């Protein structure tokens, strides 16, 4: 090969090398631009994530406050209902005790009246029976005297 051919080949290689360097520079610039855009997007995403994190914290704080408020109101309502129910139960208990006492008093009076009536009837039965027994005893004594007065016809025997 001759020097001219070599120079032409070197010239051609240099041109291709320059093209490779230009392509390399273009790729380097594009990588740099892409890297810059990516960093900007990452920074934007970081900012948005931070903002969302702050919003979530605010929502959590608000929800906790609302839950505490609802819990307080429910506890108050439950206490009021409990107090009301206790009051109503006490009123019912008082009313029932009064009614029971009234029924007990009326039953005691009725039992006393029935007892008095029964005692009177028992006394009347006892008086009537005593009178009848006395009459039977008088009739029996008269019969015995009559029987003893006629010994020939009747003989009185005493039990063994």
SULBELBEL-V496647 format. One record per residue. RES is the residue in one letter. BURIAL is b if it has 16 or more other C-alpha atoms within 10 Angstrom, else e. D_LAST is the distance of its C-alpha to the last C-alpha in whole Angstrom. Layout:
{{RES;BURIAL;D_LAST} {RES;BURIAL;D_LAST}}
This chain:
{{X;e;184} {X;e;186} {X;e;186} {X;e;186} {X;e;183} {X;e;181} {X;e;182} {X;e;181} {X;e;178} {X;e;177} {X;e;177} {X;e;175} {X;e;173} {X;e;173} {X;e;172} {X;e;169} {X;e;168} {X;e;169} {X;e;167} {X;e;164} {X;e;164} {X;e;164} {X;e;161} {X;e;160} {X;e;160} {X;e;159} {X;e;156} {X;e;155} {X;e;156} {X;e;153} {X;e;151} {X;e;151} {X;e;151} {X;e;148} {X;e;146} {X;e;147} {X;e;145} {X;e;142} {X;e;142} {X;e;142} {X;e;140} {X;e;138} {X;e;138} {X;e;137} {X;e;134} {X;e;133} {X;e;134} {X;e;131} {X;e;129} {X;e;129} {X;e;128} {X;e;126} {X;e;124} {X;e;124} {X;e;123} {X;e;120} {X;e;119} {X;e;120} {X;e;117} {X;e;115} {X;e;115} {X;e;114} {X;e;112} {X;e;110} {X;e;110} {X;e;109} {X;e;106} {X;e;105} {X;e;106} {X;e;103} {X;e;101} {X;e;101} {X;e;100} {X;e;98} {X;e;96} {X;e;96} {X;e;95} {X;e;92} {X;e;91} {X;e;91} {X;e;89} {X;e;87} {X;e;87} {X;e;86} {X;e;83} {X;e;82} {X;e;82} {X;e;81} {X;e;78} {X;e;77} {X;e;77} {X;e;75} {X;e;73} {X;e;73} {X;e;72} {X;e;69} {X;e;68} {X;e;68} {X;e;67} {X;e;64} {X;e;63} {X;e;64} {X;e;61} {X;e;59} {X;e;59} {X;e;58} {X;e;55} {X;e;54} {X;e;55} {X;e;53} {X;e;50} {X;e;50} {X;e;50} {X;e;47} {X;e;45} {X;e;46} {X;e;45} {X;e;42} {X;e;41} {X;e;41} {X;e;40} {X;e;36} {X;e;37} {X;e;37} {X;e;34} {X;e;32} {X;e;33} {X;e;33} {X;e;29} {X;e;28} {X;e;30} {X;e;28} {X;e;25} {X;e;26} {X;e;27} {X;e;23} {X;e;22} {X;e;24} {X;e;24} {X;e;20} {X;e;20} {X;e;23} {X;e;21} {X;e;18} {X;e;21} {X;e;22} {X;e;19} {X;e;19} {X;e;23} {X;e;22} {X;e;20} {X;e;22} {X;e;22} {X;e;18} {X;e;15} {X;e;13} {X;e;9} {X;e;7} {X;e;4} {X;e;0}}
